[in-house]
Amino acid sequence: GQYQFQWLDAIVFDMAVSQAVQPWLQLSFGNPLYGIAGGTASAHSTLPNISNATVSAAWTAWVFAVVRRYSGVVSEYEVWNEPDEEKRQFTAEEYGRLLRTTARVVKHAQPASTVILQIADPRNVDFPSRALAASRPLRNEAGQLLVDALTYHGYA
């Protein structure tokens, strides 16, 4: 429950907002404090195992804290970086469950926010299709869509 936001505050407030840039945030990386189930703090982390109650509680508390902290200046949240990369060690279905859990928290903390499913390869239509199928239901109790957009990082 104790978070170190100084490094991110510098990026969001000092670098982006102070220069009239509208930032978005990517909710990614695991937390090694929770063992292998929590993932790692690297860009190639496995997903936090949200089937583990302790890990799920830690992940959702962190997502809630991030969204509440930046809700005045951030309205778009991308869930994980390039989850469709071939080197990932998780399935689209596992990602879809994390996407649903994360989106529910984001929409609870900031109802008018945009939640983004982001992929690396726009030709890989199978991954987002399977992830969204695993994200069902796609609306929360208030009827809001949980996932608002699909984006991709285009590479030449």
N, C-alpha and C positions, 0 to 999 in steps of 0.2 A: 503493500500500500504506500510505499515511499518511492517517489519517482524523481528522477533527475532530468528536468526539462531545460536546463540552462542552455545546452547546445542547440536544442530545437527552437527555443525562444529566440536565440540569436539569428537563426535562419528565417523564421517566420516573421518576427517583429522587426528586427534590425535590418535584415537584408531585403526582405520582400515587401512587407507592408509599408515600411518607411519610404520605399521608392514607388509606392502606388501600384505594386504588383499583387494580383489576387492569387495567393498560394492555394494549392491543394495538398493534401497529405496522403501518404501511402502507409497503410497499417500493415506492417510486415515484421519479420524476424521473430524468433522464439526467445525463450528465457531459460538459460542454463541452470537457474536456481531450482528448477523443477525437474532436474534430471533429463533423461532421454525423452521423456514424454513432453517436456517443455520446449524442445528444439534448442537451437543455438542462436547466438547473436550475430551470425554471419549471413551474408546475402544468399547463401545456398542452404539455409536451415531447412530442416523438415518442419512440417506444420506443427503447431502446438496440438497435442492430442486432446481435443475437446470432449472426448468420451471419458477422460479422467476428470473427476469432479474438481479436484484441486487445481489442475491446470486450466480447466474451463473457467473456474471462478477467477483465477489470476488474469487470464487473457481478457475476459469481459470487463473486469475492473480496470485494467489498463486502457482498453479501448474507450470505456466510458470517461476515464480521466483525461485522455487525450482530446476527445471530442468536446468535452465541457471546457477544457482550458482554451481551446482555439476556436470555439464556436462563433465568437464575435468577428473573426476575420477569415475563417475557412468554412466553406460549405460543401466541398467535394472531397470524398474519401475513397481512395483506391484500395482494394483489399488484396494484399500480397503483390509481390513483383514477379511478373512473368511465370505464373504457376504452371503454364503449359510447356515449359522448357523440357527437352528430352532428358536432361540430367537430374531432374527432380525425382525424389524418391517417394512420391505420393500420387494418388490417383485423382482424377477429376472429381470423383464422388467424395473423396475425403476433403478436397478443396471446397466443393459445394456445401458441405456441412459447416465448414469454417466460415464460408461466405455468408450463409444464412444466419449463423450465430452472431457474427460480427455486424452484419447489416441490421439485425434487430436492435443491437445495442446502440449503434450509430443513430438509427431513426428514433429510438427512445430518448437519447441524449439531445438530439438536434433534429426534430421532425422535418424541417424544411431542407435537410441536407440531400446531397446526391451521393449515392453509393455506386461505385464503378467496379465491374469485373474487367480486369485488364489481362491481356495475353501478349505473348511475344510474336506469334506468327498468325497473321490474319487468314492464312489458308487452312489453319487448323480449326475448322468449324466443329469438329467432333468434341474437342475439349470443353468449350463453353456450353455446348448443348448438354453434355453429360453433367457438367457442374451445375447448371441451372435445374436440370431434372432432379438432382440430389438436394437442391436448395428448397424444394417445395415444402410448405406452401410459399409462394412467391410474394405474398402480401402478409402484412402483420395484422393484428387484431383490429386496428383502426382502418384497415382496407388500403393502406399505403403500399405501393410497390417497394420491395426490399432492395432490389437491384434496379438502378435507373439507367445505366449506360454500360456499353461494352466498348473498350478502347484497346488499341494495340500499339506496341512500340515498333514502328516500321524500321527495318534495317535494309540497306541496299544489298 
